């Protein structure tokens, strides 16, 4: 098999990845500072410093850009959550606090990312559906981590596990969005502590019920 040609030390695939990353970076900046109405092909390409043909090389339209950017942020969130869990002591509150802190920090240290989540969750029916699927994926992650942490070995875990995980993640998303919009007068640290309290309360309560 013939290897890919390199140009400037990069292969064609690497250069395409770099261009896609640049376009998504421009999209994040536009959405996060100007709004969805300013997310045009010319604005994206100008922000990324690229010719318009490279936009069409990577994306079929604006929804595709929004979806890709949303997925990138979701992947960053998942990575941060898992890193927080793995680094925390083997204690219910410590695990919950580390994961929640990591996730909330991703969306608040760069407020543009939270604005993207807000835009995508309401932009179109297809993107609203994508948001729902992403929340479900995070709920599944919470449920799986809880099953592992509490040593639940049943082949068919109690449906309440999935219910509470979905309730917690969905509730956290809505609460975080309200907080970002200024509707909940709490500091970020207070938000983390209050959210941790809820996760621990519902997780410990369910674990006790299952063990009976």
Secondary structure, DSSP 8 states (H G I E B T S, - for coil): -----EETTEEHHHHHHHHHHHHHHHHHHHHHHT-GGG--HHHHHHHHT--HHHHHHH-SSHHHHHHHHHHHHHHHHHHHHHHHHHHS-SSHHHHHHHHHHHHHHHHHHSHHHHHHHHHHHHH-HHHHHHHHHHHHHHHHHHHHHHHHHTT---SS--HHHHHHHHHHHHHHHHHHHHHHTT-S---HHHHHHHHHHHHHHHHHHHHHHHH-
